[in-house]
Amino acid sequence: NYIPDILQKLDMPDLAMLIAPRPLVIVSGETDGIFPLEAVYEGFKKVKAIYKAAGAPDACVLVVGKGGHRFYAADAWPVYDRFVAQSR
């Protein structure tokens, strides 16, 4: 999750935008001490705008779990599975 000197050029939302319009599931926790939820919402707003401009506003989803910094599999995988089902 770290590329030397990347913050001089890009932040996480900038990197996330690079895959638009392909499906993207962003997962965060309500009380994540590394990625505060307010900043996650701010970044997601930027990413969502790029997805909208790319003609795929529904291909970008934010999943927020009830806890700290971890992957919320039970919340995230069903969202991912919907994207997979749509591509078939």
Biopython code that builds the backbone (N, CA, C, O; Angstrom):
import numpy as np
from Bio.PDB.StructureBuilder import StructureBuilder

atoms = [
    (1, "ASN", "N", (0.811, -1.185, 0.000)),
    (1, "ASN", "CA", (0.000, 0.000, 0.000)),
    (1, "ASN", "C", (0.863, 1.261, 0.000)),
    (1, "ASN", "O", (0.358, 2.352, 0.266)),
    (2, "TYR", "N", (2.134, 1.130, -0.288)),
    (2, "TYR", "CA", (3.016, 2.290, -0.312)),
    (2, "TYR", "C", (3.979, 2.211, -1.486)),
    (2, "TYR", "O", (4.659, 1.203, -1.678)),
    (3, "ILE", "N", (4.028, 3.253, -2.249)),
    (3, "ILE", "CA", (4.987, 3.389, -3.342)),
    (3, "ILE", "C", (5.827, 4.614, -2.994)),
    (3, "ILE", "O", (5.268, 5.690, -2.782)),
    (4, "PRO", "N", (7.142, 4.487, -2.931)),
    (4, "PRO", "CA", (7.977, 5.630, -2.537)),
    (4, "PRO", "C", (7.660, 6.904, -3.328)),
    (4, "PRO", "O", (7.576, 6.885, -4.555)),
    (5, "ASP", "N", (7.490, 7.989, -2.607)),
    (5, "ASP", "CA", (7.232, 9.329, -3.157)),
    (5, "ASP", "C", (5.913, 9.475, -3.913)),
    (5, "ASP", "O", (5.705, 10.486, -4.582)),
    (6, "ILE", "N", (5.031, 8.503, -3.823)),
    (6, "ILE", "CA", (3.771, 8.560, -4.572)),
    (6, "ILE", "C", (2.893, 9.727, -4.126)),
    (6, "ILE", "O", (2.177, 10.306, -4.942)),
    (7, "LEU", "N", (2.940, 10.077, -2.847)),
    (7, "LEU", "CA", (2.066, 11.144, -2.356)),
    (7, "LEU", "C", (2.409, 12.511, -2.936)),
    (7, "LEU", "O", (1.616, 13.448, -2.841)),
    (8, "GLN", "N", (3.577, 12.622, -3.530)),
    (8, "GLN", "CA", (3.912, 13.878, -4.208)),
    (8, "GLN", "C", (3.124, 14.021, -5.506)),
    (8, "GLN", "O", (2.985, 15.128, -6.026)),
    (9, "LYS", "N", (2.613, 12.923, -6.026)),
    (9, "LYS", "CA", (1.892, 12.930, -7.299)),
    (9, "LYS", "C", (0.431, 12.479, -7.176)),
    (9, "LYS", "O", (-0.464, 13.059, -7.791)),
    (10, "LEU", "N", (0.208, 11.436, -6.374)),
    (10, "LEU", "CA", (-1.106, 10.794, -6.311)),
    (10, "LEU", "C", (-1.496, 10.456, -4.880)),
    (10, "LEU", "O", (-0.640, 10.315, -4.006)),
    (11, "ASP", "N", (-2.816, 10.328, -4.651)),
    (11, "ASP", "CA", (-3.330, 9.809, -3.402)),
    (11, "ASP", "C", (-4.231, 8.622, -3.763)),
    (11, "ASP", "O", (-4.410, 8.324, -4.944)),
    (12, "MET", "N", (-4.787, 7.957, -2.779)),
    (12, "MET", "CA", (-5.588, 6.758, -3.028)),
    (12, "MET", "C", (-6.733, 6.994, -4.020)),
    (12, "MET", "O", (-6.929, 6.162, -4.906)),
    (13, "PRO", "N", (-7.497, 8.085, -3.913)),
    (13, "PRO", "CA", (-8.555, 8.294, -4.911)),
    (13, "PRO", "C", (-8.009, 8.404, -6.338)),
    (13, "PRO", "O", (-8.633, 7.920, -7.283)),
    (14, "ASP", "N", (-6.856, 9.036, -6.489)),
    (14, "ASP", "CA", (-6.253, 9.155, -7.823)),
    (14, "ASP", "C", (-5.934, 7.778, -8.397)),
    (14, "ASP", "O", (-6.154, 7.527, -9.582)),
    (15, "LEU", "N", (-5.421, 6.899, -7.563)),
    (15, "LEU", "CA", (-5.105, 5.542, -8.016)),
    (15, "LEU", "C", (-6.379, 4.762, -8.335)),
    (15, "LEU", "O", (-6.437, 4.035, -9.327)),
    (16, "ALA", "N", (-7.399, 4.919, -7.486)),
    (16, "ALA", "CA", (-8.656, 4.198, -7.696)),
    (16, "ALA", "C", (-9.315, 4.590, -9.012)),
    (16, "ALA", "O", (-9.935, 3.756, -9.672)),
    (17, "MET", "N", (-9.185, 5.848, -9.390)),
    (17, "MET", "CA", (-9.813, 6.327, -10.625)),
    (17, "MET", "C", (-9.228, 5.688, -11.875)),
    (17, "MET", "O", (-9.874, 5.665, -12.922)),
    (18, "LEU", "N", (-8.024, 5.175, -11.774)),
    (18, "LEU", "CA", (-7.340, 4.647, -12.949)),
    (18, "LEU", "C", (-8.018, 3.424, -13.563)),
    (18, "LEU", "O", (-7.786, 3.112, -14.731)),
    (19, "ILE", "N", (-8.848, 2.731, -12.794)),
    (19, "ILE", "CA", (-9.485, 1.543, -13.359)),
    (19, "ILE", "C", (-10.881, 1.813, -13.916)),
    (19, "ILE", "O", (-11.505, 0.912, -14.478)),
    (20, "ALA", "N", (-11.376, 3.039, -13.767)),
    (20, "ALA", "CA", (-12.708, 3.368, -14.300)),
    (20, "ALA", "C", (-12.737, 3.084, -15.800)),
    (20, "ALA", "O", (-11.766, 3.387, -16.494)),
    (21, "PRO", "N", (-13.798, 2.524, -16.306)),
    (21, "PRO", "CA", (-15.100, 2.252, -15.706)),
    (21, "PRO", "C", (-15.281, 0.827, -15.181)),
    (21, "PRO", "O", (-16.409, 0.398, -14.934)),
    (22, "ARG", "N", (-14.191, 0.099, -15.010)),
    (22, "ARG", "CA", (-14.312, -1.273, -14.497)),
    (22, "ARG", "C", (-14.812, -1.261, -13.054)),
    (22, "ARG", "O", (-14.593, -0.285, -12.336)),
    (23, "PRO", "N", (-15.481, -2.332, -12.620)),
    (23, "PRO", "CA", (-16.032, -2.376, -11.261)),
    (23, "PRO", "C", (-14.961, -2.181, -10.184)),
    (23, "PRO", "O", (-13.839, -2.677, -10.285)),
    (24, "LEU", "N", (-15.359, -1.437, -9.153)),
    (24, "LEU", "CA", (-14.478, -1.151, -8.023)),
    (24, "LEU", "C", (-15.281, -1.213, -6.737)),
    (24, "LEU", "O", (-16.304, -0.541, -6.607)),
    (25, "VAL", "N", (-14.823, -2.017, -5.785)),
    (25, "VAL", "CA", (-15.427, -2.088, -4.457)),
    (25, "VAL", "C", (-14.380, -1.578, -3.471)),
    (25, "VAL", "O", (-13.318, -2.182, -3.319)),
    (26, "ILE", "N", (-14.681, -0.472, -2.805)),
    (26, "ILE", "CA", (-13.799, 0.106, -1.801)),
    (26, "ILE", "C", (-14.344, -0.289, -0.436)),
    (26, "ILE", "O", (-15.537, -0.135, -0.173)),
    (27, "VAL", "N", (-13.480, -0.798, 0.429)),
    (27, "VAL", "CA", (-13.907, -1.280, 1.740)),
    (27, "VAL", "C", (-13.178, -0.498, 2.820)),
    (27, "VAL", "O", (-11.957, -0.348, 2.782)),
    (28, "SER", "N", (-13.949, 0.001, 3.785)),
    (28, "SER", "CA", (-13.377, 0.764, 4.891)),
    (28, "SER", "C", (-14.135, 0.444, 6.161)),
    (28, "SER", "O", (-15.225, -0.128, 6.128)),
    (29, "GLY", "N", (-13.542, 0.820, 7.281)),
    (29, "GLY", "CA", (-14.193, 0.625, 8.573)),
    (29, "GLY", "C", (-14.598, 1.955, 9.181)),
    (29, "GLY", "O", (-13.938, 2.974, 8.973)),
    (30, "GLU", "N", (-15.690, 1.934, 9.934)),
    (30, "GLU", "CA", (-16.192, 3.159, 10.574)),
    (30, "GLU", "C", (-15.157, 3.820, 11.477)),
    (30, "GLU", "O", (-15.078, 5.045, 11.555)),
    (31, "THR", "N", (-14.368, 2.998, 12.154)),
    (31, "THR", "CA", (-13.414, 3.529, 13.129)),
    (31, "THR", "C", (-11.969, 3.236, 12.736)),
    (31, "THR", "O", (-11.109, 3.044, 13.596)),
    (32, "ASP", "N", (-11.711, 3.204, 11.434)),
    (32, "ASP", "CA", (-10.365, 2.930, 10.933)),
    (32, "ASP", "C", (-9.434, 4.090, 11.302)),
    (32, "ASP", "O", (-9.653, 5.223, 10.874)),
    (33, "GLY", "N", (-8.405, 3.809, 12.090)),
    (33, "GLY", "CA", (-7.473, 4.834, 12.516)),
    (33, "GLY", "C", (-6.469, 5.221, 11.455)),
    (33, "GLY", "O", (-5.834, 6.271, 11.558)),
    (34, "ILE", "N", (-6.312, 4.386, 10.429)),
    (34, "ILE", "CA", (-5.363, 4.664, 9.354)),
    (34, "ILE", "C", (-6.023, 5.492, 8.251)),
    (34, "ILE", "O", (-5.427, 6.433, 7.726)),
    (35, "PHE", "N", (-7.250, 5.132, 7.910)),
    (35, "PHE", "CA", (-8.015, 5.843, 6.880)),
    (35, "PHE", "C", (-9.317, 6.336, 7.517)),
    (35, "PHE", "O", (-10.325, 5.631, 7.472)),
    (36, "PRO", "N", (-9.310, 7.546, 8.114)),
    (36, "PRO", "CA", (-10.521, 8.065, 8.770)),
    (36, "PRO", "C", (-11.698, 8.127, 7.797)),
    (36, "PRO", "O", (-11.542, 8.486, 6.630)),
    (37, "LEU", "N", (-12.865, 7.772, 8.300)),
    (37, "LEU", "CA", (-14.051, 7.643, 7.449)),
    (37, "LEU", "C", (-14.396, 8.945, 6.720)),
    (37, "LEU", "O", (-14.829, 8.901, 5.569)),
    (38, "GLU", "N", (-14.218, 10.078, 7.352)),
    (38, "GLU", "CA", (-14.510, 11.349, 6.690)),
    (38, "GLU", "C", (-13.646, 11.519, 5.436)),
    (38, "GLU", "O", (-14.135, 11.974, 4.402)),
    (39, "ALA", "N", (-12.371, 11.156, 5.528)),
    (39, "ALA", "CA", (-11.470, 11.242, 4.371)),
    (39, "ALA", "C", (-11.843, 10.205, 3.314)),
    (39, "ALA", "O", (-11.726, 10.469, 2.117)),
    (40, "VAL", "N", (-12.286, 9.039, 3.747)),
    (40, "VAL", "CA", (-12.722, 8.001, 2.803)),
    (40, "VAL", "C", (-13.928, 8.506, 2.007)),
    (40, "VAL", "O", (-13.975, 8.352, 0.787)),
    (41, "TYR", "N", (-14.896, 9.104, 2.691)),
    (41, "TYR", "CA", (-16.067, 9.654, 1.991)),
    (41, "TYR", "C", (-15.655, 10.746, 1.007)),
    (41, "TYR", "O", (-16.171, 10.801, -0.110)),
    (42, "GLU", "N", (-14.743, 11.601, 1.408)),
    (42, "GLU", "CA", (-14.262, 12.673, 0.532)),
    (42, "GLU", "C", (-13.588, 12.092, -0.713)),
    (42, "GLU", "O", (-13.843, 12.545, -1.829)),
    (43, "GLY", "N", (-12.734, 11.096, -0.521)),
    (43, "GLY", "CA", (-12.069, 10.447, -1.645)),
    (43, "GLY", "C", (-13.041, 9.699, -2.535)),
    (43, "GLY", "O", (-12.922, 9.727, -3.760)),
    (44, "PHE", "N", (-14.010, 9.026, -1.913)),
    (44, "PHE", "CA", (-14.999, 8.274, -2.686)),
    (44, "PHE", "C", (-15.832, 9.209, -3.552)),
    (44, "PHE", "O", (-16.196, 8.855, -4.674)),
    (45, "LYS", "N", (-16.133, 10.381, -3.050)),
    (45, "LYS", "CA", (-16.883, 11.367, -3.818)),
    (45, "LYS", "C", (-16.140, 11.719, -5.113)),
    (45, "LYS", "O", (-16.758, 11.855, -6.169)),
    (46, "LYS", "N", (-14.826, 11.863, -5.027)),
    (46, "LYS", "CA", (-14.003, 12.163, -6.205)),
    (46, "LYS", "C", (-14.013, 10.996, -7.182)),
    (46, "LYS", "O", (-14.174, 11.180, -8.388)),
    (47, "VAL", "N", (-13.840, 9.796, -6.647)),
    (47, "VAL", "CA", (-13.823, 8.597, -7.489)),
    (47, "VAL", "C", (-15.174, 8.411, -8.168)),
    (47, "VAL", "O", (-15.240, 8.101, -9.358)),
    (48, "LYS", "N", (-16.242, 8.597, -7.418)),
    (48, "LYS", "CA", (-17.590, 8.432, -7.959)),
    (48, "LYS", "C", (-17.839, 9.412, -9.116)),
    (48, "LYS", "O", (-18.492, 9.061, -10.099)),
    (49, "ALA", "N", (-17.320, 10.631, -8.995)),
    (49, "ALA", "CA", (-17.484, 11.626, -10.063)),
    (49, "ALA", "C", (-16.792, 11.164, -11.351)),
    (49, "ALA", "O", (-17.322, 11.351, -12.446)),
    (50, "ILE", "N", (-15.619, 10.566, -11.214)),
    (50, "ILE", "CA", (-14.910, 10.053, -12.390)),
    (50, "ILE", "C", (-15.680, 8.890, -13.006)),
    (50, "ILE", "O", (-15.783, 8.790, -14.228)),
    (51, "TYR", "N", (-16.214, 8.020, -12.173)),
    (51, "TYR", "CA", (-17.014, 6.901, -12.687)),
    (51, "TYR", "C", (-18.263, 7.407, -13.407)),
    (51, "TYR", "O", (-18.662, 6.859, -14.435)),
    (52, "LYS", "N", (-18.866, 8.443, -12.866)),
    (52, "LYS", "CA", (-20.032, 9.027, -13.540)),
    (52, "LYS", "C", (-19.634, 9.595, -14.895)),
    (52, "LYS", "O", (-20.333, 9.388, -15.887)),
    (53, "ALA", "N", (-18.519, 10.307, -14.939)),
    (53, "ALA", "CA", (-18.031, 10.875, -16.204)),
    (53, "ALA", "C", (-17.670, 9.787, -17.208)),
    (53, "ALA", "O", (-17.761, 9.996, -18.417)),
    (54, "ALA", "N", (-17.257, 8.617, -16.701)),
    (54, "ALA", "CA", (-16.902, 7.494, -17.569)),
    (54, "ALA", "C", (-18.129, 6.691, -17.994)),
    (54, "ALA", "O", (-18.008, 5.701, -18.715)),
    (55, "GLY", "N", (-19.312, 7.120, -17.548)),
    (55, "GLY", "CA", (-20.543, 6.439, -17.929)),
    (55, "GLY", "C", (-20.852, 5.205, -17.119)),
    (55, "GLY", "O", (-21.664, 4.380, -17.538)),
    (56, "ALA", "N", (-20.221, 5.059, -15.966)),
    (56, "ALA", "CA", (-20.434, 3.867, -15.136)),
    (56, "ALA", "C", (-20.599, 4.241, -13.666)),
    (56, "ALA", "O", (-19.840, 3.757, -12.827)),
    (57, "PRO", "N", (-21.573, 5.093, -13.332)),
    (57, "PRO", "CA", (-21.699, 5.549, -11.949)),
    (57, "PRO", "C", (-21.998, 4.438, -10.943)),
    (57, "PRO", "O", (-21.675, 4.571, -9.763)),
    (58, "ASP", "N", (-22.608, 3.352, -11.397)),
    (58, "ASP", "CA", (-22.950, 2.264, -10.486)),
    (58, "ASP", "C", (-21.862, 1.203, -10.369)),
    (58, "ASP", "O", (-22.022, 0.227, -9.635)),
    (59, "ALA", "N", (-20.755, 1.388, -11.088)),
    (59, "ALA", "CA", (-19.674, 0.404, -11.060)),
    (59, "ALA", "C", (-18.684, 0.667, -9.925)),
    (59, "ALA", "O", (-17.684, -0.040, -9.797)),
    (60, "CYS", "N", (-18.953, 1.666, -9.114)),
    (60, "CYS", "CA", (-18.069, 2.047, -8.015)),
    (60, "CYS", "C", (-18.896, 2.072, -6.730)),
    (60, "CYS", "O", (-19.862, 2.826, -6.622)),
    (61, "VAL", "N", (-18.512, 1.246, -5.762)),
    (61, "VAL", "CA", (-19.296, 1.099, -4.534)),
    (61, "VAL", "C", (-18.383, 1.203, -3.319)),
    (61, "VAL", "O", (-17.274, 0.668, -3.315)),
    (62, "LEU", "N", (-18.859, 1.898, -2.290)),
    (62, "LEU", "CA", (-18.157, 1.985, -1.013)),
    (62, "LEU", "C", (-18.885, 1.121, -0.005)),
    (62, "LEU", "O", (-20.091, 1.268, 0.192)),
    (63, "VAL", "N", (-18.155, 0.218, 0.634)),
    (63, "VAL", "CA", (-18.684, -0.641, 1.690)),
    (63, "VAL", "C", (-18.021, -0.210, 2.992)),
    (63, "VAL", "O", (-16.794, -0.170, 3.085)),
    (64, "VAL", "N", (-18.832, 0.110, 3.996)),
    (64, "VAL", "CA", (-18.303, 0.541, 5.289)),
    (64, "VAL", "C", (-18.696, -0.484, 6.351)),
    (64, "VAL", "O", (-19.878, -0.724, 6.601)),
    (65, "GLY", "N", (-17.682, -1.081, 6.967)),
    (65, "GLY", "CA", (-17.911, -2.056, 8.022)),
    (65, "GLY", "C", (-17.981, -1.403, 9.387)),
    (65, "GLY", "O", (-17.572, -0.255, 9.563)),
    (66, "LYS", "N", (-18.495, -2.134, 10.339)),
    (66, "LYS", "CA", (-18.703, -1.616, 11.700)),
    (66, "LYS", "C", (-17.504, -1.901, 12.592)),
    (66, "LYS", "O", (-17.596, -2.695, 13.528)),
    (67, "GLY", "N", (-16.385, -1.257, 12.303)),
    (67, "GLY", "CA", (-15.196, -1.480, 13.111)),
    (67, "GLY", "C", (-14.012, -0.728, 12.555)),
    (67, "GLY", "O", (-14.160, 0.295, 11.886)),
    (68, "GLY", "N", (-12.832, -1.250, 12.842)),
    (68, "GLY", "CA", (-11.588, -0.588, 12.472)),
    (68, "GLY", "C", (-11.021, -1.012, 11.134)),
    (68, "GLY", "O", (-11.749, -1.372, 10.209)),
    (69, "HIS", "N", (-9.696, -0.960, 11.054)),
    (69, "HIS", "CA", (-8.966, -1.204, 9.815)),
    (69, "HIS", "C", (-8.870, -2.703, 9.537)),
    (69, "HIS", "O", (-8.033, -3.398, 10.115)),
    (70, "ARG", "N", (-9.735, -3.194, 8.647)),
    (70, "ARG", "CA", (-9.697, -4.587, 8.221)),
    (70, "ARG", "C", (-10.592, -4.751, 6.996)),
    (70, "ARG", "O", (-11.309, -3.825, 6.615)),
    (71, "PHE", "N", (-10.548, -5.918, 6.388)),
    (71, "PHE", "CA", (-11.406, -6.223, 5.243)),
    (71, "PHE", "C", (-12.705, -6.820, 5.769)),
    (71, "PHE", "O", (-12.673, -7.784, 6.534)),
    (72, "TYR", "N", (-13.831, -6.271, 5.377)),
    (72, "TYR", "CA", (-15.147, -6.718, 5.823)),
    (72, "TYR", "C", (-15.739, -7.657, 4.778)),
    (72, "TYR", "O", (-16.582, -7.270, 3.968)),
    (73, "ALA", "N", (-15.278, -8.889, 4.821)),
    (73, "ALA", "CA", (-15.630, -9.877, 3.798)),
    (73, "ALA", "C", (-17.130, -10.089, 3.674)),
    (73, "ALA", "O", (-17.664, -10.121, 2.566)),
    (74, "ALA", "N", (-17.814, -10.234, 4.804)),
    (74, "ALA", "CA", (-19.253, -10.507, 4.765)),
    (74, "ALA", "C", (-20.029, -9.368, 4.110)),
    (74, "ALA", "O", (-21.100, -9.593, 3.546)),
    (75, "ASP", "N", (-19.502, -8.157, 4.179)),
    (75, "ASP", "CA", (-20.155, -7.007, 3.564)),
    (75, "ASP", "C", (-19.691, -6.789, 2.120)),
    (75, "ASP", "O", (-20.481, -6.395, 1.261)),
    (76, "ALA", "N", (-18.415, -7.046, 1.864)),
    (76, "ALA", "CA", (-17.829, -6.719, 0.562)),
    (76, "ALA", "C", (-18.068, -7.774, -0.511)),
    (76, "ALA", "O", (-18.364, -7.424, -1.653)),
    (77, "TRP", "N", (-17.947, -9.057, -0.171)),
    (77, "TRP", "CA", (-18.061, -10.086, -1.204)),
    (77, "TRP", "C", (-19.410, -10.113, -1.906)),
    (77, "TRP", "O", (-19.439, -10.335, -3.117)),
    (78, "PRO", "N", (-20.544, -9.897, -1.213)),
    (78, "PRO", "CA", (-21.819, -9.859, -1.951)),
    (78, "PRO", "C", (-21.866, -8.735, -2.992)),
    (78, "PRO", "O", (-22.456, -8.908, -4.059)),
    (79, "VAL", "N", (-21.254, -7.594, -2.695)),
    (79, "VAL", "CA", (-21.199, -6.492, -3.662)),
    (79, "VAL", "C", (-20.359, -6.915, -4.863)),
    (79, "VAL", "O", (-20.756, -6.714, -6.010)),
    (80, "TYR", "N", (-19.211, -7.493, -4.594)),
    (80, "TYR", "CA", (-18.336, -7.999, -5.658)),
    (80, "TYR", "C", (-19.069, -9.053, -6.498)),
    (80, "TYR", "O", (-19.005, -9.032, -7.727)),
    (81, "ASP", "N", (-19.762, -9.969, -5.824)),
    (81, "ASP", "CA", (-20.480, -11.025, -6.535)),
    (81, "ASP", "C", (-21.550, -10.461, -7.474)),
    (81, "ASP", "O", (-21.814, -11.048, -8.524)),
    (82, "ARG", "N", (-22.164, -9.343, -7.116)),
    (82, "ARG", "CA", (-23.141, -8.711, -8.007)),
    (82, "ARG", "C", (-22.479, -8.251, -9.298)),
    (82, "ARG", "O", (-23.049, -8.396, -10.380)),
    (83, "PHE", "N", (-21.264, -7.692, -9.184)),
    (83, "PHE", "CA", (-20.533, -7.275, -10.373)),
    (83, "PHE", "C", (-20.202, -8.480, -11.243)),
    (83, "PHE", "O", (-20.327, -8.416, -12.466)),
    (84, "VAL", "N", (-19.788, -9.558, -10.633)),
    (84, "VAL", "CA", (-19.438, -10.778, -11.387)),
    (84, "VAL", "C", (-20.684, -11.308, -12.095)),
    (84, "VAL", "O", (-20.622, -11.676, -13.269)),
    (85, "ALA", "N", (-21.808, -11.349, -11.391)),
    (85, "ALA", "CA", (-23.046, -11.847, -11.992)),
    (85, "ALA", "C", (-23.480, -10.978, -13.168)),
    (85, "ALA", "O", (-23.988, -11.496, -14.162)),
    (86, "GLN", "N", (-23.288, -9.674, -13.069)),
    (86, "GLN", "CA", (-23.675, -8.758, -14.141)),
    (86, "GLN", "C", (-22.819, -8.949, -15.385)),
    (86, "GLN", "O", (-23.268, -8.686, -16.501)),
    (87, "SER", "N", (-21.591, -9.404, -15.193)),
    (87, "SER", "CA", (-20.679, -9.556, -16.336)),
    (87, "SER", "C", (-20.899, -10.857, -17.108)),
    (87, "SER", "O", (-20.299, -11.063, -18.162)),
    (88, "ARG", "N", (-21.728, -11.703, -16.604)),
    (88, "ARG", "CA", (-21.972, -12.999, -17.285)),
    (88, "ARG", "C", (-23.026, -12.886, -18.329)),
    (88, "ARG", "O", (-23.350, -13.873, -18.989)),
]
sb = StructureBuilder()
sb.init_structure("model")
sb.init_model(0)
sb.init_chain("A")
sb.init_seg("    ")
for serial, (resi, resn, name, xyz) in enumerate(atoms, 1):
    if name == "N":
        sb.init_residue(resn, " ", resi, " ")
    sb.init_atom(name, np.array(xyz, "f"), 0.0, 1.0, " ", f" {name:<3s}", serial, name[0])
structure = sb.get_structure()
